[in-house]
Amino acid sequence: MVKQKETKPSQVVIFVEGDTDEILFKALIEYFQNEYLPEAKKKGFQIQTICCSYDTDVFEVRNPLMVNWDTLRKTVKRMGILEFIQLGIRSSIEDWLLSDMEGICRYLNLVTIPKSLKGNNGNAKLTDLYGHAKKVYQKGYQTKELVDALRMEIIRKKHADDLSELEKALNVTIQ
């Protein structure tokens, strides 16, 4: 009797730039699992796709070749992993968080949503918004409660083009 090779469900591994990115992407994946992949299995996966998320602002200011994406792509392929996705977060992950201003204001207990915020980037704008609530914005793991208060469907809809390759790799189909 010939043993059949056991096929395992595929898995996507996501590398992120910082702690805030990690918190947001965990929330997005949980949203996808709960809303679109309820039968997703938790173990016994085979890595099929590597996704690298990075804030584009770092590459706009510094040397754009800080990461040699071609070399990284070739290394991933040599590892037997089928797909490599570059997911550039324009300009930083805080810009994505600002997609749900209503959710942020609700989290900060602000009654009104400011029409404009001071700052040239998402981090500065979030700092200004937190100032309206007499609080201090802190990056990293301190953003977990904020991210939990946000509506992932709003962030996903605003950044659908950016997330399309990742959603395809995760077999997420959103109508």
N, C-alpha and C positions, 0 to 999 in steps of 0.2 A: 504494500500500500504506500502510495506517495503522499508525503506530508505537504499540505498546501501552506504556502507562505501566508502568515497572518498579516492582514492589512490593517494598519493603524490609521486613525483619523489624523489629518494633517494639522499642523500647528504653526502659528506665526509668532516669531520672536521679535519684539520691538525694543530697540535701543533708543534711549532718550538722552537729551542733553543735560537736564537738571531735575531736581526733585519736584518742582512745580509741574514740569512736563509729565513726570511719572504719575503724579496724582491725577492730572487731567486724563491721560491716556487710560489709566486703570478705570476711571469713571466711564469713559467712552466705551471701552470693551465690555464693562458690566452692562451698560445700556444696550449694546448690540446683543449680548447674550440674553438679557431678559426680554427684550422686545422682538428680536429677529432670529435668535438661535436658542430657543428654550431647551432643546434637547442636546445641546452641546455637552460633550463628555469632558470630564475633568482630568483623566489620566490616560496614559498609554498613547501619547501622541508622537508623531514623526515630524520633525521640523521640515517644512516645505518652503517657508518664506522668511527672510530677514528684512526688517524694516528699520531704517535709521531715521529718527526724527531729530531735527536740529533747528535752532532759531536762525533765520537768515540774516538778522542784524549783525551777528558776529562776522559773517562773511562779507557783509557790505562795508564794514569798517576796517577789518584786518585783511590779511592776505587771503584771497579767495581760494587758494590752494592749500589751506591748512590741513584738509583731508584730501587724500588722493582717492577720489570716488572710483576711478577705473580700477585701481589696484585692489581696493576693498571689494568691488564687484567680482573681480577675478578670483580673489581668495575665497569668497563665499561659494562661487561656482565649483572651485576645486574641492570644497568640503562636501559636495554632493547636494547642496541646497539649490532647489530649482529657481527660486526667484529672489531678487534683491530690489527693494523699494527705497528710494530717497524721498523723504517727506519733509520738505522745507516749510517751517512754520513762519509765515510772514508776519511781522518782523520778529515778534517774540511770542511766547505762549500767553503772556498777559493780554496781548491783542486779541487772542482767541477768547479768553475769559470775558473780555469786555463785550463780546457778542450778545451776552445775556445781561444787559444793564439792569433790567427789571429784577432779575434774580439776585444780582449783587446788591442792589438797593434794598431789597427785601431782607437779605442776610444782614445788612448793616443797619436795619431798622430806619432807613431813610424814607420819609413820606413821599417826597417828590424825587423824580429822576432829573438830575441836572441836564440842562440843554447842551452844555459843553464842559469839557474838562481841560485843565491846564496840563501841558506836557507835550513832548515831541514823540513819545513812544508809550506803549501799553503800560509799562512799569510806572512811569511818571504819572500817567492818567489814573491808574489805580491808586497810587499814593495820594493824589489830589482827592479822589472820591472817598477814600478812607478818612481823609482829613475832614470832610464834610460831616462825618459821623464821629469825629474826635477819636479816631483810632489810627493805628499805624499799620500799613500794609507790610507784611513780611513774606518774602519768597519761600519756596521750599515746602517742607512738610506742614508748615503752619497754614497752608492754603487748603488743607483737606476739608475743613468744615465749609469754607467758601465754595469749593468745587461741589461738595455734596448738596449745596443749596441751589446750584445752577441746573438749568434744564438742558440736558445733553442734546435733546432734539433740536433746540435752537442753535446751539454751537455746531452740530452736525449739518444742519441745513445751510447755515452761513458758509461753511467750509466744505461743502459737498465735493467740489472739484478737487480740493486738496486731499480729501479722504477717499476718493474713488478707488485708487489702486489698493489701499489697505482693505477697504470694504470688499473688493473683489477677492482678495486673498483670503479673507475671513468667510467668504460665501454669504455675505450680507446683501440682501436685495431689499431696497427700500423703494416703495412706489411713490 
